[in-house]
Structures are given as C-alpha cells and as structure tokens.
Amino acid sequence: MAEKQVSLPVTGMTCANCSLTIERNLKRLDGVQRASVNLATEKASVIYDPSVVKENDFLALIRDIGYDVATARVELPVTGMTCANCAQTIERVLKRLDGVVAVNVNLANERASVEYLPGAVSLAAIQQAIREAGYDVIVAGEGEAAEDVERAAREAEIRDQTRKFWIGVAFTLPLFALSMARDFGLLGMWAHQAWVNWLFFALATPVQFYVGYDYYVGGFKSLRAGSANMDVLVAMGSSAAYFYSVAVLLFPSFGDHVYFETSAMIITLIKLGKMLEARAKGRTSEAIKKLMGLRPKTARIVRDGIEQDVPIESVMLGDVVIVRPGEQLPVDGVVMEGRSAVDESMLTGESLPVDKKPGDEVVGGTINKQGLIRFEATRVGSQTALAQIIRMVEEAQGSKAPIQKLADRVSGVFVPAVILVATLTFLGWLIIGGVGFTESLIFMVAVLVIACPCALGLATPTAIMVGTGKGAEHGILFKNSEALERAHELTSIVLDKTGTITDGHPSVTDVVVEDGQGLGHTGGGITERSTLLQLAASAERGSEHPLGEAVVDAARAEGLILSEPEAFEAVAGQGIAATVDGHQVLVGTKRLLQGRDVAMNGLDGPLARLESEAKTAMLVAVDGEAAGVVAVADTVKDGSIEAIRTMQDLGLEVIMITGDNQRTAEVIGQEVGVTQVLSEVLPGEKADKVKALQAGRVVGMVGDGINDAPALAQADVGIAIGTGTDVAMAAADLTLMSGDLRGVPRAIALSRATMRTIKQNLFWAFFYNVILIPLAAGVFYPWLGIRLHPVIAAGAMAFSSIFVVSNSLRLRRVKLA
C-alpha cells in the first residue's frame, strides 16, 4: 500500500525537549517511516504505511505521553437510516476517510458524531461521504437555526411516510379484501376470471413501486456501499411475491394463484411500522427539545442608552439585559439592579423559585417570576450554562453504552445471515420438503420479512436517550452513556463532607444566654438572646474571620440593628475585643476571657456540651462578665439526611470523607446517619482513599471542590455537585445541577431503571428473532402444523420496533427515589 502523510496539530508542548520526545516516540511505532515535530508551528508531520498503523495510533501515543492533538467534533443530523446496519455502514464509510479520528452513529436520534483533524479532512468531505453511502445530511442555511432546520426535515420525513402509508392503505385494503373473499369463495365464479388478476396487478403495482420506492432505493445504496440493511430484506421479500405473481399473470402455466395482496400488505404494514416508529423516536428526544425551547429568540438590552430588542445571537459580553416579570432570561449574567425570584426548575429540577438580588448570578433559560431586573451578560452563545447542558445531554445521548457492543456485533452480520437462512429455507422446502415452488417461495418470503434488525439497533440508544433526557429534567447530567450504565453497578458511595453533606460555610447554630446572676448585679444584665447576639455581631463587624462573619450574618438574618464597633482589637488565635454602645465586649475562646480575668459564670457546662457536638463555641463577655455562648458550625444541608437514608435503602454502603479530626467527623457522621467515616484526610489523599476502597467495591465519589477533582476522576463514577467548581464538574461522570444531595439516589435509581429497560429491550430483540425466524422458516410445521404467512410476518416485524421504542418511552414515567 502507498505511503501516506498526515499533519497533527499538537498542544501542550513548552520546549524543544517536548517536540523531541514526541518525535522519538512516533518513530518507534511500526509502520512510521518518517516523523518530525515542529515546536514553532506546533505540528507533527508523519509519513506512514496505512496498512500497518492508523492515525488513531498517533493520537493515542501523543496523548499517552502527556500531550494532546487538537481535533474538531461535529454532530450531523442524518436522514435515510432504517436499521442498525445503516448506522454501521455510515460508521464504516467515515472511518475510511483520512483524518477521521472517531465516529459514532446513533440510530435512535439519527445523528452522526464525528471527531476529525480539520487540517486532514473537511466537514464538506465528511458530508459528501455520507451522501455517497446513500444517506443525506441536514445542513442549516445562512441565518437558519440548526435545530429548526433539523426539526423541519424530520417533520417532512414523517409527513412523507404518512402520505405513502395512506396511499398504500387506499390500494391495499380493497386488494386484500377482494383477494381474501375470492379465496374463501364469497364472490362467485366471476372472481376467478383472468381480468380480476389484472385488477389485482393494477392495485398492487403503485404500492410496490411508489409506497415501496424507499426500500428499493435504500437497498440499492446499501448494497452499493458494500453492506445489506433492512431495506434489502423488505425489497427482496415483497419483490419475490410481486414478481412471482406477475409471472403467473403473464404465463398461466407457471401457477394458478397470485400473491399481489401479500406483497402489498408487506410493504403497507412495514410502512405503518416505520411511520409509528419515527413518531415514537421523536418522543424519545422530547427532553432535549424542551431544553432547546428554553432559549428565547430575542433579548431586551440597553446600548448607548437606548433600550432595544435584538436577536439572542447578537447579545455580547458586558451588555446590560432587562428582564420583566414572566419573561425568560436570554443569557447568563450578574444582577445589577432589582430584586426578584427566579424559577430555575427547568435546569436544576428544584421547584422553589430562587431569590435574586444585586451581585447574584442568573442563568439563561430560567424564568423571572416577580420584579424587573437588569443584569450584565457574562456568558453568551455556546458558553451559557443552558448551551453547555444541551451539549452535554446531546453527547451523552449520542454515545454508545458498553452493553450495546453485542447488539452491534450481531447487527453487522444479521442481514446476510437472514438472506442465507431464507435461501436455505427455500431450497430445503423445495428439495427436501417437496412442497413445490410456490409454497417454498412463501416460506422464504416469510423469513425475509419477519427478520428485524431494527429492534436490535434501537434497543439501547432509545433507552439511553429517554434516560438521559429524564435525568436532565431533574437536574441530573450524565457525561456519557457509559456513566449511565456504570452508575447502576455502584456498591459504595463516598461523600465529601464540606459543601456536599454540609453547606460549606459556617453559620450560627446556638446562642446560650448566662442565666445565673451574671451582670444582674450591675443592673445591665444580658437576659435576652437577641441582645447578646446584637452585641456580639456588632463587635464582630470589624472582623474578617469566617466565624465572625457568620455571627454578623445571623444577626442580620434576624433583623437586628448593628452598631459600629470602637476600639476594635483582634487577638490572634483567641478572638476579638471591642467597645459597642459604651459596653466592653469580648468574643472568643476561654483563654481570651481568662487572660482578662473574666469569670465563667457557670458557662463551662454549655461550652463543653456545644464543643462535644463538633461546634465552634465562642464565649461572649460584656463589661467584664461572661454573658453567654455563641456556637458556630458548618450546618448540614437540607435533604442530606434524607438522601443518605435513601442511598442506604437502595443497598449502598455510604462513607463520609473529611479533613476534620476524628471526634468532629464522628459527630457529623452520627447526625446524618453515616457509620463509616474517613477523617483527617488531606486534600491530596482523597484519590488514594477512593482507590483503596475500590478493592472489591464499585465506588462512586460525590464532591464539589477543586481538591475533589482527582478523587472524582479516580472513582468508578465521579459525581459533582453543580453548585461547586467547574473543575470538579469537568472531572465528573455525572453532574447534579442543584446542590441537593438527594440528586445522588435519584441518579442511581434512574440508572437502574434505564439498564432494566435496556435489558428488556435486548431480550425482546433477541428472543423475537431467535423464535420467529425459525417459525417463519417452517421449522415447526411438520410436527405442529404451525406456520407464519408473510402478511403476519410483516405485521410482527413492524410491531417489534414499535415495542422496543414504546418500552423505552415508559422510562419517562418512572418515579425517581
């Protein structure tokens, strides 16, 4: 084979040593004749023997040694696919193109996902290869939205299928009724005259060549591309019945019975099945369509002091956007003016509106429920959260689950195997069975028509599409279908404490007022909880410590009016001292009070109790007397206890991991119902702890921070809390858009339901073909007298795909834990 040359755009090189390392490793590959890497242009040029080594091998090697290759990825809506074999044909054709790195064609959502090297192959060449294979690509024109063009094309396709079906019905029903009535002797002798067969011919021919035109064209293109699909089987089966009948019509000595009604019924019934399947497949992607529908077409912005409505594509970073009550937010941003409650349920799955004030972030696609707000656009176009969610869901829906590999292998040889079985059936009944040419032909047609590669091809992707869509509706985003499949196998869940189980920031949990004599002797006694909190918070206004900020936030939340502290003093490691409204106030540790000769006034007991509950207890003294204790802790999130209990009910082992000391960790663990606690774990050690747990377990890790990213990547399934960092989400297999831990058991319940549906679909697809193909071939006829007429076979074939898609659609109604 002639040598080839490829140029690879390499990223991650920083010095000459990097380029030499890549070059040296490339030259070691078998089949590589010359390799050179240019640091200035950041390109690797490789001359190689394509019979020995492939472009994918270069990419894998470069990535394995710590660099990367810049590739492009495109999602192409494809029309004309009828079965799993069509999807495999397109994959095979595209993989032959130089520069194509990876291809995945999904029959359920009718899209081809292609990763390619832009310098080696063009998008136009990829589209042309698909068209030459006998299919078509939907391309948006200038100024047209891609999803609008695709939707219009899909709807036109369904309309075409529907029109052809009803035309088929118009010709087939009278043909079938007349033929059956004649066979049962209901029409008298006139029905046996020669002209009646010519009437049957006239009724069957439009069905065969107009309604069935798609099967001939699709079958021809499939064979031209070097494969055979469902169209080939339908065309062969119906044509055998039709052309045999034509032969009988032209040469009466050839036989005494025509089968025009059989060929017409085969095509019309299968057209009905394909029409219903197309409509049902459309419903599998309803969730992604809903997400796309959240994007408003226009936005109201202020430019040069003028308020104007512009297309959403025209919104730029920094634009001031105005949103009135009841309107959708067009892009992401930060509130500048106004207060409102925003409904984010379509993104997070949480039903309660979220209050927004100046400085708060807002997300495009959500609904402004109350007041008018103005915000600055911070993310627009493909960078908005909604666009990224749509892209993530589309990628998950387009990816292949590992469980699909068996079905793909079977689909690859299915049609040739069926043609072989049909041929052997015909010869067997003709030569061994001795039933004659006509009966042998009927057995063969039944085999060709009953075989259904479609159910095999749709079993997994339709369930994946509905499952990932259902997840998106509940704020659960799977990175790919492998993560969706893997999640159902989890045996253990590791929960990071801070920000996952807890809120991640301290807040006041207790305010204890000294109820002895205290300051009563001075006449200025602190007997009110609110008074103690107001004094402590006023003193802490001068502090930047998180604990002090928690006290100030608690006082403000209760509507207390805070005073400005005077003579503020921060005592390192002990607390603060300040004068508030003429009172000398101390807030801090026991050591701070003892250093100022302040008596405890019986507060040792409450102090010890609060500290035993893993809370940070701060003593408050006023005018030289201990007045009370304010306790601060990282509080448990709403829903965390319920989520952990639900996970345990699902049979999962729940483990908490934290950097806290053993005592604090055990207290938190006891509060939330976790018995296994890994304490005093440094951020860098989390991944090692997860790895150790993976011995004999399938481990999921839930976290939200940057230091959780390595552990999320190490886990079998990494789960990022959506309110956390982008780094954590990038490392995770699954993202929960809300910060609610209850999303974890929901995601696992969804994974289990989806895998259950896939297994049901695959069982049906295999069971159907394994049982009904032998039945159609007449295997049971000699002993049981059971056989399958081609018309019944066509109806069964049409039903099989509809069953698989409908079973997948049941996932939309599944109740998540």
Long-range contacts (C-beta under 8 A, 24 or more apart in sequence): 1-49, 1-50, 1-51, 3-33, 3-47, 3-48, 3-49, 3-50, 4-47, 4-48, 4-49, 4-50, 4-98, 5-45, 5-46, 5-47, 5-48, 6-45, 6-46, 6-48, 6-55, 6-58, 6-98, 6-99, 6-117, 6-120, 7-43, 7-44, 7-45, 7-46, 7-117, 7-119, 7-120, 8-43, 8-44, 8-45, 8-46, 8-58, 8-59, 8-62, 8-69, 8-117, 9-42, 9-43, 9-69, 9-70, 9-117, 9-119, 10-37, 10-42, 10-43, 10-44, 10-62, 10-67, 10-68, 10-69, 10-70, 11-42, 11-67, 11-68, 11-69, 11-70, 12-66, 12-67, 12-68, 13-37, 13-39, 13-42, 13-67, 15-39, 18-67, 21-65, 22-62, 22-65, 22-67, 25-61, 25-62, 25-65, 26-58, 26-61, 26-62, 29-53, 29-57, 29-58, 29-61, 55-98, 55-99, 55-101, 55-117, 55-120, 56-101, 56-102, 59-101, 69-117, 71-101, 71-115, 71-116, 71-117, 71-118, 72-115, 72-116, 72-117, 72-118, 73-113, 73-114, 73-115, 73-116, 74-113, 74-114, 74-116, 74-123, 74-126, 75-111, 75-112, 75-113, 75-394, 75-398, 76-111, 76-112, 76-113, 76-114, 76-126, 76-127, 76-130, 76-137, 76-138, 77-110, 77-111, 77-137, 77-138, 77-146, 77-150, 77-153, 77-154, 78-105, 78-110, 78-111, 78-112, 78-130, 78-135, 78-136, 78-137, 78-138, 79-110, 79-135, 79-136, 79-137, 79-138, 79-153, 79-154, 79-157, 80-134, 80-135, 80-136, 80-218, 81-105, 81-107, 81-110, 81-135, 82-218, 82-229, 82-230, 82-231, 82-274, 82-454, 83-107, 83-229, 83-230, 83-231, 83-411, 83-453, 83-454, 83-457, 84-407, 84-408, 84-411, 84-414, 84-453, 84-454, 84-456, 84-457, 84-458, 85-222, 85-227, 85-228, 85-229, 85-230, 85-411, 85-412, 85-414, 85-415, 85-453, 85-457, 86-135, 86-218, 86-222, 86-229, 86-230, 87-457, 88-227, 88-408, 88-411, 88-412, 89-133, 89-134, 89-222, 89-225, 89-226, 89-227, 89-229, 90-130, 90-133, 90-135, 92-226, 92-227, 93-129, 93-130, 93-132, 93-133, 93-225, 94-126, 94-129, 94-130, 96-129, 97-121, 97-125, 97-126, 97-129, 100-126, 104-398, 104-399, 104-400, 106-397, 106-398, 106-400, 106-461, 107-457, 107-458, 107-461, 108-281, 108-284, 108-397, 108-458, 108-461, 108-462, 108-464, 108-465, 109-281, 109-284, 109-285, 109-397, 109-398, 109-461, 109-465, 110-154, 110-281, 111-394, 111-398, 112-137, 113-395, 113-398, 113-399, 133-221, 133-225, 134-217, 134-218, 134-220, 134-221, 134-222, 134-224, 134-225, 135-221, 147-292, 151-289, 154-278, 154-282, 157-278, 158-275, 158-278, 158-279, 158-282, 161-271, 161-274, 161-275, 161-278, 162-275, 164-210, 164-211, 164-214, 164-271, 165-211, 165-268, 165-271, 165-272, 165-275, 167-206, 167-207, 167-210, 167-211, 168-207, 168-211, 168-264, 168-267, 168-268, 168-271, 169-268, 171-203, 171-204, 171-206, 171-207, 171-211, 171-264, 172-203, 172-207, 172-261, 172-264, 172-265, 172-268, 174-203, 175-200, 175-203, 175-204, 175-207, 175-260, 175-261, 175-264, 176-261, 176-264, 176-265, 179-260, 179-261, 180-261, 194-252, 197-245, 197-248, 197-249, 197-258, 197-260, 198-249, 200-245, 200-258, 200-260, 200-261, 201-245, 201-246, 201-249, 201-258, 201-260, 203-260, 203-264, 204-242, 204-245, 204-260, 204-261, 204-263, 204-264, 207-263, 207-264, 207-267, 207-268, 208-238, 208-239, 208-242, 208-263, 208-264, 208-267, 211-267, 211-268, 211-271, 212-238, 212-267, 212-271, 215-267, 215-270, 227-415, 228-415, 228-416, 228-419, 229-415, 229-453, 230-415, 230-452, 230-453, 230-454, 232-415, 232-419, 233-415, 233-418, 233-419, 233-448, 233-449, 233-451, 234-266, 234-267, 234-270, 234-448, 234-449, 236-419, 236-422, 236-448, 237-266, 237-445, 237-446, 237-448, 237-449, 237-790, 237-794, 238-263, 238-266, 238-267, 238-445, 238-449, 239-263, 240-441, 240-444, 240-445, 240-448, 241-266, 241-441, 241-442, 241-445, 241-790, 244-438, 244-441, 255-437, 255-438, 257-438, 259-442, 261-791, 262-442, 262-445, 262-789, 262-790, 262-791, 265-790, 265-791, 265-794, 266-445, 266-449, 266-790, 266-791, 266-793, 266-794, 269-791, 269-794, 269-795, 269-797, 269-798, 270-449, 270-794, 270-797, 270-798, 272-798, 273-797, 273-798, 273-799, 273-801, 273-802, 274-798, 274-801, 276-798, 276-802, 277-454, 277-458, 277-801, 277-802, 277-805, 280-802, 280-805, 280-806, 280-809, 281-458, 281-462, 281-805, 283-809, 284-462, 284-465, 284-466, 284-469, 284-805, 284-808, 284-809, 285-397, 285-465, 285-469, 286-469, 286-812, 287-393, 287-466, 287-468, 287-469, 287-470, 287-472, 287-473, 288-390, 288-393, 288-394, 288-397, 288-469, 288-472, 290-346, 290-473, 291-346, 291-365, 291-386, 291-389, 291-390, 291-393, 291-472, 292-390, 294-328, 294-346, 294-365, 294-386, 295-328, 295-330, 295-364, 295-365, 295-386, 296-327, 296-328, 296-330, 298-330, 299-330, 299-331, 300-324, 301-377, 302-374, 313-381, 315-377, 315-380, 316-377, 316-380, 317-377, 317-378, 317-379, 317-380, 318-376, 318-377, 319-376, 319-377, 320-374, 320-375, 320-376, 320-377, 321-374, 321-375, 321-376, 321-377, 322-372, 322-373, 322-374, 323-368, 323-372, 323-373, 323-374, 323-375, 324-368, 324-372, 325-368, 325-369, 325-370, 325-371, 325-372, 326-367, 326-368, 326-369, 327-367, 327-368, 328-364, 328-365, 328-366, 328-367, 328-368, 329-362, 329-363, 329-364, 329-365, 329-366, 329-367, 329-368, 329-375, 330-364, 331-364, 331-377, 331-379, 331-380, 331-384, 332-361, 332-362, 332-363, 332-364, 332-377, 332-378, 332-379, 332-380, 332-383, 332-384, 332-385, 333-361, 333-362, 333-375, 333-376, 333-377, 333-378, 333-379, 334-359, 334-360, 334-361, 334-362, 334-375, 334-376, 334-378, 335-359, 335-360, 335-361, 335-362, 335-373, 335-374, 335-375, 336-374, 336-375, 336-376, 337-373, 337-374, 338-371, 338-372, 338-373, 338-374, 339-370, 339-371, 339-373, 340-368, 340-369, 340-370, 340-371, 340-372, 340-373, 341-369, 341-370, 342-366, 342-367, 342-368, 342-369, 343-367, 343-369, 346-473, 347-385, 347-386, 347-389, 347-475, 347-737, 348-475, 348-722, 348-737, 348-738, 349-473, 349-474, 349-475, 349-476, 349-737, 349-738, 349-743, 350-475, 350-738, 350-740, 389-472, 389-477, 389-737, 392-477, 392-479, 392-735, 393-468, 393-469, 393-472, 393-477, 395-479, 395-480, 396-464, 396-468, 396-477, 396-478, 396-479, 396-480, 396-481, 396-483, 396-484, 397-461, 397-464, 397-465, 397-468, 397-469, 397-481, 399-464, 399-480, 399-481, 399-482, 400-460, 400-461, 400-481, 401-460, 401-464, 401-481, 401-482, 401-484, 401-485, 401-758, 402-482, 402-485, 403-460, 403-485, 403-755, 403-758, 403-759, 403-762, 404-459, 404-460, 404-461, 406-762, 407-456, 407-457, 407-459, 407-460, 407-762, 407-765, 410-456, 410-766, 411-453, 411-456, 411-457, 414-451, 414-453, 414-456, 414-769, 415-451, 415-453, 418-447, 418-448, 418-451, 418-773, 419-448, 421-447, 421-773, 421-777, 422-447, 422-448, 422-777, 425-776, 425-777, 425-778, 429-778, 433-778, 433-782, 442-789, 442-790, 443-776, 443-777, 443-778, 443-787, 445-790, 445-793, 446-776, 446-777, 446-787, 446-788, 446-789, 446-790, 446-793, 447-773, 447-776, 447-777, 447-793, 449-776, 449-790, 449-793, 449-794, 449-797, 450-772, 450-773, 450-775, 450-776, 450-788, 450-793, 450-794, 450-796, 450-797, 451-769, 451-773, 451-797, 452-765, 452-768, 452-769, 452-797, 452-800, 452-801, 454-800, 454-801, 454-804, 455-761, 455-764, 455-765, 455-768, 455-769, 455-800, 455-801, 455-803, 455-804, 456-762, 456-765, 456-766, 456-769, 458-761, 458-801, 458-804, 458-805, 458-808, 459-758, 459-761, 459-762, 459-764, 459-765, 459-804, 460-758, 460-761, 460-762, 462-761, 462-804, 462-805, 462-808, 462-809, 463-754, 463-757, 463-758, 463-761, 463-807, 463-808, 463-811, 464-754, 464-758, 465-808, 466-754, 466-757, 466-808, 466-809, 466-811, 466-812, 467-750, 467-751, 467-753, 467-754, 467-757, 467-811, 469-812, 470-750, 470-811, 470-812, 470-814, 470-816, 471-747, 471-750, 474-743, 474-746, 474-750, 474-816, 475-722, 475-736, 475-737, 475-738, 475-743, 476-734, 476-735, 476-736, 476-737, 476-743, 476-746, 476-747, 476-750, 477-734, 477-735, 477-736, 477-737, 478-733, 478-734, 478-747, 479-732, 479-733, 479-734, 479-735, 480-733, 482-733, 483-717, 483-733, 483-734, 484-750, 484-751, 484-754, 485-751, 485-754, 485-755, 486-698, 486-716, 486-717, 486-733, 486-751, 487-700, 487-717, 487-733, 487-734, 487-747, 487-748, 487-751, 488-748, 488-751, 488-752, 488-754, 488-755, 489-698, 489-716, 490-652, 490-698, 490-699, 490-700, 490-716, 490-717, 490-748, 491-651, 491-652, 491-653, 491-697, 491-698, 491-699, 492-652, 492-653, 492-654, 492-655, 492-693, 492-697, 492-698, 492-699, 492-700, 493-647, 493-652, 493-653, 493-654, 493-655, 493-699, 493-700, 493-701, 493-702, 493-744, 494-655, 494-656, 494-657, 494-678, 494-689, 494-690, 494-693, 494-699, 494-700, 494-701, 494-702, 494-711, 494-715, 495-644, 495-654, 495-655, 495-656, 495-657, 495-674, 495-702, 495-741, 496-657, 496-658, 496-686, 496-701, 496-702, 496-703, 496-704, 496-705, 496-708, 496-711, 497-634, 497-656, 497-657, 497-658, 497-660, 497-665, 497-668, 498-634, 498-658, 498-659, 498-705, 499-703, 499-704, 499-705, 499-721, 499-723, 499-724, 500-702, 500-703, 500-704, 500-721, 500-741, 501-636, 501-637, 501-640, 501-644, 501-656, 501-668, 501-672, 501-741, 502-634, 502-635, 502-636, 502-637, 502-640, 502-668, 503-634, 503-635, 503-636, 503-637, 504-634, 504-704, 505-546, 505-550, 505-634, 506-546, 506-547, 506-550, 506-616, 506-632, 506-633, 506-634, 507-550, 507-553, 507-554, 507-632, 507-633, 507-634, 507-635, 508-533, 508-550, 508-551, 508-553, 508-554, 508-630, 508-631, 508-632, 509-615, 509-631, 509-632, 509-633, 509-635, 510-610, 510-615, 510-629, 510-630, 510-631, 511-628, 511-629, 511-630, 511-631, 512-603, 512-606, 512-610, 512-628, 512-629, 512-630, 512-631, 513-627, 513-628, 514-601, 514-602, 514-603, 514-626, 514-627, 514-628, 516-601, 516-602, 517-601, 518-601, 518-625, 518-626, 518-627, 519-622, 519-623, 519-625, 519-627, 522-623, 522-625, 524-583, 524-622, 524-623, 526-622, 526-627, 526-628, 529-628, 530-558, 530-560, 532-620, 532-622, 532-627, 532-628, 532-630, 533-558, 533-560, 533-630, 534-560, 534-561, 534-562, 534-563, 535-580, 535-581, 535-583, 535-585, 535-620, 535-622, 535-627, 536-585, 536-587, 536-618, 536-620, 536-630, 537-562, 538-562, 538-563, 538-564, 538-565, 538-578, 538-580, 538-581, 538-585, 539-565, 539-568, 539-576, 539-577, 539-578, 539-580, 539-585, 539-587, 540-576, 540-587, 541-565, 542-568, 542-570, 542-576, 542-578, 543-568, 543-570, 543-576, 545-570, 547-616, 547-618, 547-632, 548-576, 548-587, 550-632, 551-587, 551-618, 551-630, 551-632, 575-618, 583-622, 583-623, 584-622, 584-623, 584-624, 585-620, 585-621, 585-622, 586-619, 586-620, 586-621, 586-622, 587-618, 587-619, 587-620, 587-630, 588-618, 588-619, 589-618, 589-619, 590-619, 592-619, 593-619, 593-621, 593-626, 596-621, 596-624, 597-624, 598-624, 598-625, 598-626, 599-625, 599-626, 600-626, 601-625, 601-626, 601-627, 603-628, 603-629, 612-667, 613-667, 614-660, 614-663, 614-664, 614-665, 614-667, 614-668, 636-668, 636-671, 636-672, 637-739, 637-740, 637-741, 638-740, 639-740, 639-741, 639-742, 640-672, 640-741, 641-671, 641-672, 641-673, 642-742, 643-740, 643-741, 643-742, 643-743, 643-744, 643-745, 644-672, 644-673, 644-674, 644-741, 645-673, 646-742, 646-745, 646-817, 647-744, 647-745, 647-748, 648-673, 649-817, 650-745, 650-748, 650-749, 650-817, 652-748, 653-697, 655-693, 657-681, 657-686, 657-689, 657-711, 659-683, 683-707, 684-710, 686-710, 686-711, 687-711, 687-713, 687-714, 690-714, 690-715, 700-744, 700-748, 702-741, 702-744, 703-728, 704-728, 704-739, 719-744, 719-747, 745-817, 746-816, 746-817, 748-817, 749-814, 749-816, 749-817, 750-814, 750-816, 753-811, 753-814, 754-811, 757-807, 757-808, 757-810, 757-811, 760-807, 761-804, 761-807, 761-808, 764-800, 764-803, 764-804, 764-807, 765-800, 765-804, 768-796, 768-800, 772-796
